[in-house]
């Protein structure tokens, strides 16, 4: 394909042609509370380690809004289809975080306060990132789609590891729902990333740099480094074959081979 170095939004409208964003938004998954069956956790509580990981995943899912704020002040916002997708994606992630929170609260005395600590992003960093991203222009769309793709791959793998580690039927059922939502979201993220990276040499170069510098998973900055370390130590360090599989998948993204993102994040 030709290298559309400064491709317009019109030229870049073809990725994921079979993904109906309007239908995706119409069928967006909201609250999961009526399907959580929280009484099962009172009868068979989760271990402290699993609860700690679920809290981490909850905070990572919640941190989507901080990430989205940075994304939608760039050229990515000019593509109405992507904006509609990302808004719905953030909505679904909000309710995933809520479900994880409810599971944790089921292990606490009735009336326990919910953690509603706000996320903060230094204003100067947000402004600086916005200026740089808008100078780059269209290729930043590819970068954001690549970030979303890698994060979806990582978090889907994490949820499956949590399910296997916990061995709890109701948690597994909830995780099956969460994974199905994320796999549906990947049907947009991945084709978008592959097409846009293929179309632009600049996008491939910037994406490679950004992927290498990103703390994984997206949202990890919202939590202490010790919690991210625990996340990787419990889920991925014992699963070296899975880490290799994820890195091999990342290698297939145009221009992104050899990054070893997950191996480095897991410190293997």
Secondary structure, DSSP 8 states (H G I E B T S, - for coil): ----TT--TTTT--TTTT--HHHHHHT-----GGGS-THHHHHS---HHHHHHHHHHHHHHHTHHHHHHHHTTSGGGG-HHHHHHHHHHHHHHHHHHHHHHHHHHTTS-TT-----------HHHHHHHHHHHHHHTTHHHHHHHHHHHHHHHHHHHHHHHHHHHH--HHHHHHHHHHHHHHHHHHHHHHHHHHHHHHH-HHHHHHHHHHHHHS-TTTTGGGS-HHHHHHHHHHHTTT-HHHHHHHHHHHHTSTT-TT--HHHHHTT-
